[in-house]
């Protein structure tokens, strides 16, 4: 038999034999990974907030939880954890931890948050979990004897009154400078010019 024909027959036999020892491509693990995907947690309130230790006003943390397809996930357990010592606060008068569940929008918030008397920065640890899916987030806040939501509101009111006062004074000045007489004519004030004369210095009289 021709050597080329023999080689062709052998090659065909090898290709026809199933290679059971080779790794096979399985589509199962990909779908399992998608089903066991993680959660994404984002702060929607409280990040960078300054709490007032004097008035005990604070901004409670709130988060939004979404899945790998960026859709909100309802029913996720969310734990808000405050520091055990140093600047921080408590939930509902005494608790360091508070558990909530996300709503249909994937949102959950802590309630009854009150800052303590210690000034400085601190972190609120937020943990979200549902089955074997989980996510962690750190929300940074600060405690201070000045500033915070109440002081910011007071400052905005003060600024508003200053602006209104300036507008009122401007209106009075405009009414004084330009007046309307009974005959409908307009009278304006004429500028006054003062020209200094020569100054002489003489001896005592």
BELSUL-V900275 format. One record per pair of residues at least 4 apart in sequence whose ideal C-beta (glycine too) atoms are under 7 Angstrom apart, sorted by the first residue. I is the first residue (numbers start at 1). GAP is how many residues later the second one is. D is the distance in Angstrom with one decimal. If there is no record, write none. Layout:
i->I gap->GAP d->D
i->I gap->GAP d->D
This chain:
i->1 gap->4 d->5.3
i->1 gap->5 d->5.4
i->3 gap->4 d->6.4
i->4 gap->4 d->6.4
i->5 gap->4 d->6.5
i->6 gap->4 d->6.5
i->7 gap->4 d->6.3
i->8 gap->4 d->6.4
i->9 gap->4 d->6.6
i->10 gap->4 d->6.6
i->11 gap->4 d->6.5
i->12 gap->4 d->6.3
i->13 gap->4 d->6.7
i->27 gap->4 d->6.7
i->28 gap->4 d->6.1
i->29 gap->4 d->6.2
i->30 gap->4 d->6.7
i->31 gap->4 d->6.4
i->32 gap->4 d->6.2
i->33 gap->4 d->6.9
i->36 gap->96 d->5.7
i->37 gap->30 d->6.6
i->37 gap->31 d->4.1
i->37 gap->96 d->6.8
i->38 gap->30 d->6.8
i->38 gap->95 d->5.7
i->38 gap->97 d->6.2
i->39 gap->26 d->5.5
i->39 gap->28 d->6.4
i->39 gap->34 d->6.5
i->39 gap->37 d->6.7
i->39 gap->89 d->5.5
i->39 gap->91 d->6.7
i->39 gap->94 d->4.9
i->39 gap->95 d->6.4
i->39 gap->96 d->4.1
i->40 gap->26 d->4.8
i->40 gap->95 d->6.2
i->41 gap->22 d->5.4
i->41 gap->24 d->5.2
i->41 gap->85 d->6.5
i->41 gap->87 d->4.8
i->41 gap->94 d->4.2
i->41 gap->96 d->4.6
i->42 gap->21 d->6.4
i->42 gap->22 d->5.0
i->43 gap->4 d->4.4
i->43 gap->18 d->6.8
i->43 gap->20 d->5.6
i->43 gap->94 d->6.3
i->43 gap->96 d->5.1
i->44 gap->18 d->5.2
i->44 gap->19 d->6.3
i->44 gap->20 d->5.1
i->44 gap->63 d->6.8
i->45 gap->14 d->6.6
i->45 gap->16 d->6.4
i->45 gap->17 d->3.8
i->45 gap->64 d->6.9
i->46 gap->13 d->5.1
i->46 gap->14 d->6.4
i->46 gap->15 d->3.6
i->46 gap->16 d->6.3
i->46 gap->93 d->5.1
i->46 gap->95 d->6.3
i->47 gap->92 d->5.3
i->47 gap->93 d->6.5
i->48 gap->92 d->6.4
i->49 gap->10 d->3.6
i->49 gap->92 d->4.8
i->50 gap->92 d->5.0
i->50 gap->94 d->5.4
i->50 gap->97 d->4.4
i->50 gap->98 d->5.1
i->51 gap->6 d->6.7
i->51 gap->7 d->3.9
i->51 gap->8 d->6.7
i->51 gap->64 d->3.9
i->51 gap->90 d->6.3
i->51 gap->91 d->7.0
i->51 gap->92 d->5.1
i->51 gap->97 d->5.5
i->52 gap->4 d->7.0
i->52 gap->5 d->4.7
i->52 gap->92 d->6.7
i->52 gap->95 d->6.5
i->52 gap->96 d->3.3
i->52 gap->98 d->5.8
i->52 gap->99 d->6.3
i->53 gap->62 d->5.4
i->53 gap->64 d->5.3
i->53 gap->66 d->6.3
i->53 gap->90 d->5.1
i->53 gap->91 d->6.6
i->53 gap->92 d->5.4
i->54 gap->91 d->4.9
i->55 gap->93 d->7.0
i->55 gap->95 d->5.1
i->56 gap->58 d->5.4
i->56 gap->59 d->6.5
i->57 gap->91 d->5.3
i->57 gap->92 d->5.3
i->57 gap->93 d->4.6
i->58 gap->31 d->6.4
i->58 gap->55 d->5.0
i->58 gap->56 d->6.2
i->58 gap->57 d->4.8
i->59 gap->90 d->6.2
i->60 gap->49 d->5.9
i->60 gap->50 d->4.7
i->60 gap->51 d->6.3
i->60 gap->53 d->4.3
i->61 gap->19 d->5.8
i->61 gap->48 d->7.0
i->61 gap->49 d->5.3
i->61 gap->63 d->5.2
i->61 gap->65 d->6.7
i->61 gap->78 d->4.9
i->62 gap->45 d->6.5
i->62 gap->46 d->7.0
i->62 gap->47 d->3.6
i->63 gap->15 d->6.3
i->63 gap->45 d->6.0
i->63 gap->63 d->5.6
i->63 gap->74 d->6.4
i->64 gap->8 d->6.7
i->64 gap->42 d->5.2
i->64 gap->43 d->5.0
i->65 gap->7 d->6.9
i->65 gap->8 d->5.1
i->65 gap->11 d->4.8
i->65 gap->13 d->7.0
i->65 gap->37 d->5.1
i->65 gap->41 d->4.7
i->65 gap->63 d->5.0
i->66 gap->4 d->5.3
i->66 gap->5 d->6.0
i->66 gap->6 d->5.6
i->66 gap->7 d->6.3
i->66 gap->40 d->5.8
i->67 gap->4 d->5.4
i->67 gap->6 d->5.2
i->72 gap->33 d->5.2
i->72 gap->34 d->2.7
i->73 gap->29 d->6.3
i->73 gap->33 d->5.1
i->73 gap->57 d->6.6
i->74 gap->28 d->5.6
i->74 gap->29 d->6.2
i->74 gap->30 d->4.9
i->74 gap->32 d->6.4
i->75 gap->26 d->5.9
i->75 gap->27 d->6.4
i->75 gap->55 d->6.8
i->76 gap->25 d->6.6
i->76 gap->26 d->4.4
i->76 gap->52 d->5.2
i->76 gap->54 d->4.6
i->77 gap->22 d->6.4
i->77 gap->24 d->5.9
i->77 gap->52 d->5.4
i->77 gap->53 d->6.7
i->78 gap->22 d->5.1
i->78 gap->23 d->6.8
i->78 gap->24 d->6.3
i->78 gap->30 d->4.1
i->78 gap->48 d->6.5
i->78 gap->50 d->5.0
i->79 gap->18 d->6.1
i->79 gap->20 d->5.2
i->79 gap->48 d->4.6
i->80 gap->17 d->6.9
i->80 gap->18 d->4.8
i->80 gap->30 d->4.3
i->80 gap->44 d->6.1
i->80 gap->46 d->5.7
i->81 gap->15 d->6.7
i->81 gap->16 d->5.2
i->81 gap->43 d->6.9
i->81 gap->44 d->4.3
i->82 gap->6 d->4.7
i->82 gap->7 d->6.0
i->82 gap->8 d->6.8
i->82 gap->14 d->4.8
i->82 gap->42 d->6.1
i->83 gap->5 d->4.1
i->83 gap->39 d->5.1
i->83 gap->40 d->7.0
i->84 gap->12 d->6.3
i->86 gap->32 d->6.0
i->86 gap->34 d->6.9
i->86 gap->36 d->6.4
i->87 gap->31 d->4.5
i->87 gap->32 d->6.3
i->87 gap->33 d->4.0
i->87 gap->34 d->6.6
i->87 gap->35 d->4.4
i->87 gap->56 d->4.6
i->88 gap->28 d->5.9
i->88 gap->34 d->4.7
i->89 gap->24 d->5.9
i->89 gap->25 d->5.3
i->89 gap->26 d->4.2
i->89 gap->27 d->5.1
i->90 gap->4 d->5.5
i->90 gap->5 d->6.0
i->90 gap->6 d->6.6
i->90 gap->24 d->5.9
i->91 gap->4 d->4.3
i->91 gap->7 d->4.3
i->91 gap->19 d->6.2
i->91 gap->21 d->5.2
i->91 gap->22 d->5.8
i->92 gap->20 d->3.7
i->98 gap->12 d->5.0
i->100 gap->8 d->4.2
i->100 gap->9 d->6.6
i->100 gap->10 d->6.7
i->101 gap->7 d->6.2
i->102 gap->4 d->4.9
i->102 gap->5 d->5.9
i->102 gap->6 d->4.6
i->103 gap->4 d->5.6
i->115 gap->28 d->4.8
i->116 gap->27 d->7.0
i->118 gap->25 d->6.2
i->119 gap->24 d->5.1
i->119 gap->25 d->5.5
i->119 gap->26 d->6.4
i->120 gap->22 d->6.7
i->120 gap->23 d->6.2
i->121 gap->19 d->6.5
i->121 gap->21 d->4.9
i->122 gap->19 d->6.2
i->123 gap->15 d->5.0
i->123 gap->16 d->6.9
i->123 gap->17 d->5.6
i->124 gap->15 d->4.4
i->124 gap->17 d->6.5
i->125 gap->13 d->6.0
i->126 gap->10 d->7.0
i->126 gap->11 d->4.4
i->126 gap->13 d->6.2
i->127 gap->7 d->7.0
i->127 gap->9 d->5.4
i->128 gap->6 d->6.4
i->128 gap->7 d->4.7
i->129 gap->4 d->6.9
i->129 gap->5 d->4.3
i->144 gap->4 d->6.8
i->146 gap->5 d->6.2
i->147 gap->4 d->5.1
i->148 gap->4 d->6.9
i->149 gap->4 d->6.4
i->150 gap->4 d->6.5
i->151 gap->4 d->6.2
i->152 gap->4 d->6.5
i->153 gap->4 d->6.6
i->154 gap->4 d->6.4
i->155 gap->4 d->6.4
i->156 gap->4 d->6.5
i->157 gap->4 d->6.6
i->158 gap->4 d->6.5
i->159 gap->4 d->6.5
i->160 gap->4 d->6.5
i->161 gap->4 d->6.2
i->162 gap->4 d->6.5
i->163 gap->4 d->6.5
i->164 gap->4 d->6.3
i->165 gap->4 d->6.4
i->166 gap->4 d->6.3
i->167 gap->4 d->6.5
i->168 gap->4 d->6.7
i->169 gap->4 d->6.5
i->170 gap->4 d->6.4
i->171 gap->4 d->6.4
i->172 gap->4 d->6.5
i->173 gap->4 d->6.3
i->174 gap->4 d->6.3
i->177 gap->12 d->6.2
i->178 gap->8 d->6.6
i->178 gap->10 d->6.2
i->179 gap->8 d->5.6
i->180 gap->4 d->6.9
i->180 gap->6 d->6.3
i->181 gap->4 d->5.1
i->181 gap->6 d->6.0
